Amino acid sequence: MALFIDTFINKIDRKGRISVPASYRAALAGQVFQGIVAFPSFKFSAVQCAGMDWMTALTETVSKVDLFSDEHDDLTATLFADAKQLAFDGEGRIMLPESLMQHAAIGEAAAFVGRGHTFEIWQPEKLEAYKAEARRRALEKGRTLPRNGGGA
């Protein structure tokens, strides 16, 4: 599964195209679909993105929820109904649909922020405010991670 780290700010051209960071494209290179899957984040004013492998794994997880239950209906409507497959062009760019740009209030530039197996696309100033708040909360609450296998 692809791994996304770091933050990149890229400009959107007059035709609405934006370059996906080269390291993100490299992480997705082995996928069947050469592009990304993007959908409106239901938690933030941002665009949630991943490779098709992550979406496939998500589908398998959702399939464990009782079919036709309210939970299943809510999850599938939230995750799949507005998801878009955005193919890379020859220069590694995608066309961000207007609906996703509006959801994230993206204008002339967008920030790509790695979140592990997914990444998000944000309006750059909103991302900086969010990251500052997330760091403040983590510090206040003393957030830690357990060591994995006793490594350094």
N, C-alpha and C positions, 0 to 999 in steps of 0.2 A: 504494500500500500504506500502511496506517495507520502512524503513528509515535507511540510512547508514551514520554514522559519524566516525570520527577518521581516522588515518593513520596507516597502518601496513606494515612492510617489511618482506616478507617471501622468503625463498630459493626455488629454483626450483631443483628437484632431477634429477638424471641421466636419468630417463625415461620421463622427461618433465612434471612431475606432480608438482602442487603447492597447498598448503592448502589455502582455502578461510577462512578468519578470522571467528572465532566462532560466534562473534556477528552478522556478515553478514549472516551466515548460519541460525542463530536463527531468524533473521528478515524475511528470506525467507521460514521458516518452514511450513507455512500454504498454500503454493502455490501448484498448481496441478503438475507442473514440478519441481522435486527436483534437482535444479541446477541453472545456470545463463544463460542469453542470453548475448553474447558479440559480438561486431562489432568494426571495426576500427573507431576511432574518426575522423571526417572530419575536426576538428579544431586543434587537437593536435597530437603529436606523442605518442598516448596513446590508450588504449583499453577501449571503453565505455561499461559498464555492467549494467544489471538490472535484475529484476525478470520478469517472464512471465506476471504478472499483468500490469507492466509498459509498456511492449511491446504491450499488448492488448489495453491499453489506447492510446498508440501512433498510433496504427492502426486505432482506431476510429477517432482520430484527422485528420490523413492523408486522411481518407475516405471522409472528408468534402471538400477536394480539388477536383476540376473538374477532373473526370476520363479522362485519355489520354491527359491531358494538360501537357505542358512542366514542370510545377511546380510539378505535381503529379509524373511524370516520374522521375524527379530529386530526389525528396524526397524518393520514394520507392527504387530507385537504391542505394541511399546513405545509407538508414536505414536498408533495409531488404536483399538486394542481398548478402552481405558478412556477415550477422549475423549468429552466430553459437550457437546452444544449447549445453551447456557444463554441463553434469550431474555430480553430486557429486558421488565420490566413497564411500566406507564404512568408510573412514577416513576423509571425508570432503574435498577431493582434487578434482581438475579438471585437465584435460590435456589441456594446452594452445596450440592451433594449431600454427604451424610454421609461417603461414602467419600473424597472430596477433602478435606473438613475434617479427617478423621482422618489422612490422609497428611501434611498440613501442620501437624498439631497446633494447628489454629485453634480458638479458643474464642469469646470475646465480641467480639473485634475482629480485623480483618485489615488487613495492609498491602499496598497495590497498589504495585508498583515497576516503573517503565518500564525496558525493556531494548531500546529501538529499535523493531523491527517486532513485538516480542512484549512481554508483561508477565507478571509473576508475582504470585501472592498468597501472602503469608507470615504466619506468626505474628510480630507486631511485634518482640518481643525477639530472636527468632532472626534476623530480618532485620538488626537493628542489629549483632549479633555477626558475621554473615556479611560485612556491608559493611566493618566495621572490619578483618576478616581480609583481605578482598580488597584494600583500600587498602594494608595492610601489605605484602602480596605484591607488588603493583604497584610500590611504592616500592623494596622490596628488589631486585627484578629490573630496575628501571629501565625499566619499560614505557613505550613511546612509540607514536605513530601517525605514519605518513608523511603529509606534506602532500598534500592532494588538489588537484591542478592549480596548486600554487604559491600558494594563497591565504594570507591572514593567519594 
